[in-house]
Structures are given as C-alpha cells and as structure tokens.
Amino acid sequence: AGIVALSTPSMSGVPARLMGRRFPMITPPDHLALFTRDGLRTLLRRVGLEPVRWTSFSNLGPQTLARALRRHALGGSGPAVALSQVLGRAAALPATWMDRAGLGTSFEVYARRIA
C-alpha cells in the first residue's frame, strides 16, 4: 500500500476565479486540463484513490505579486512600479490566508488506494 503524491494548478482557487482565461497556470502543452477540487477528487475516486492530505499553495510573495500587478493591471511606468511594490507587500499576507483556506493557485494532494 503506497501513497500517490501530486501537485497541479487549481481552478478552485481565488487567482483562477479572478483571472479566468488569463490565469497564468494555463500553459499548453504543460497544463492542458486544470482541475477544481471536486473534479480532482472525483478523478481520484474513479481510479480507486482517496485523498489523505490536501493542501493549497501559491508561492505568491511580495515580488511575485508586484510583478503580476505590473503585468496584468498597472503597467511598467515608474509610478506603476513603485505602486506595485507597495501593493505587493500589502497583498502577501492575504495571499498566505488564501492558501491556508485552500484557495491558492495550486493543489498538493496525497492519496492512497481505497481499502
């Protein structure tokens, strides 16, 4: 009896819901199908597995958030760069809370065969 470990982008998370088709984890050919939590749970059950540990992660630190703000909302002007740095720092703690609530960018799942 072993454990299967996997990680995959989450379509259930806040970033995917907010960004829709612009969600940066949609990256063919690397990620052709993205899962919601319910969809991945259904797939695991179909192949005889049950999740035993489920976490969410995003790696959304202040610099990553600042870059995303410049790319998707603010642009690259001098004032936009300065504002993105401030907003990136301010958003880092809520991003941590988002992960703890299971609503981050990606899932990490450990599953075992159903007994």
C-alpha positions in Angstrom: 0.0 0.0 0.0 1.7 3.2 -1.2 0.9 6.8 -1.4 0.4 8.9 -4.6 1.6 12.5 -4.4 0.8 15.1 -7.0 0.5 18.8 -7.5 -1.5 20.6 -10.1 -2.9 24.0 -10.7 -6.2 24.7 -9.1 -9.2 26.1 -10.9 -11.0 26.3 -7.5 -8.6 29.0 -6.1 -9.1 32.7 -5.9 -6.4 33.5 -8.6 -8.1 31.3 -11.2 -11.5 32.6 -10.4 -10.4 36.2 -10.6 -8.3 35.9 -13.7 -10.3 33.4 -15.8 -8.6 32.7 -19.1 -5.7 35.0 -18.1 -4.8 32.6 -15.2 -1.1 32.1 -15.8 -1.2 28.4 -15.0 -2.9 27.8 -18.3 0.2 26.9 -20.2 -0.2 24.4 -23.0 1.4 22.0 -23.5 2.4 21.7 -19.8 -1.1 22.1 -18.4 -3.9 21.0 -20.9 -6.5 20.3 -18.3 -6.9 22.1 -15.0 -9.0 20.8 -12.1 -11.3 22.1 -9.5 -11.1 20.5 -6.0 -14.3 18.5 -6.7 -13.2 17.4 -10.1 -9.8 16.1 -8.9 -11.5 14.3 -6.0 -13.9 12.6 -8.5 -11.0 11.6 -10.7 -9.0 10.1 -7.8 -12.1 8.1 -6.7 -12.6 6.8 -10.2 -9.2 5.3 -10.2 -9.6 3.9 -6.7 -7.8 6.5 -4.6 -8.8 8.7 -1.7 -7.1 11.9 -0.6 -5.4 11.6 2.8 -3.8 15.1 2.7 -4.8 18.1 0.7 -3.1 21.5 0.8 -3.0 24.6 -1.3 0.0 26.7 -2.3 0.7 29.7 -4.4 4.2 31.0 -3.9 2.8 34.5 -4.0 5.4 36.5 -2.2 5.6 40.3 -2.4 7.8 40.3 -5.5 5.7 37.8 -7.4 2.6 39.8 -6.6 4.2 43.1 -7.6 5.2 41.6 -11.0 1.7 40.3 -11.6 0.2 43.7 -10.8 2.5 45.3 -13.3 1.8 42.7 -16.0 -1.9 42.5 -15.6 -3.1 45.8 -14.2 -0.6 48.7 -13.7 2.0 48.6 -16.5 5.7 49.4 -16.2 5.9 53.2 -15.7 7.9 54.5 -12.8 4.9 55.3 -10.7 3.3 51.9 -11.5 6.5 50.1 -10.4 6.5 51.9 -7.1 2.8 51.3 -6.5 3.2 47.6 -7.4 5.9 47.2 -4.8 3.7 48.7 -2.1 0.6 46.7 -3.1 2.7 43.5 -3.5 3.9 43.8 0.1 0.3 44.6 1.3 -1.1 41.6 -0.6 1.4 39.0 0.7 -0.4 38.3 4.0 -3.9 37.9 2.4 -2.2 35.5 -0.1 -1.0 33.4 2.8 -4.5 33.3 4.2 -5.8 32.3 0.8 -3.5 29.3 0.8 -4.5 28.3 4.3 -8.1 28.4 3.3 -7.4 26.0 0.4 -8.0 28.7 -2.3 -4.5 29.1 -3.7 -3.0 28.7 -7.1 -2.2 25.0 -6.9 -3.1 21.8 -5.0 -0.7 19.4 -3.4 -2.5 16.1 -2.8 -1.5 12.8 -1.2 -3.8 9.9 -1.9 -3.9 6.1 -1.1 -5.8 3.2 -2.5 -9.3 2.8 -1.2 -9.4 -0.1 1.2 
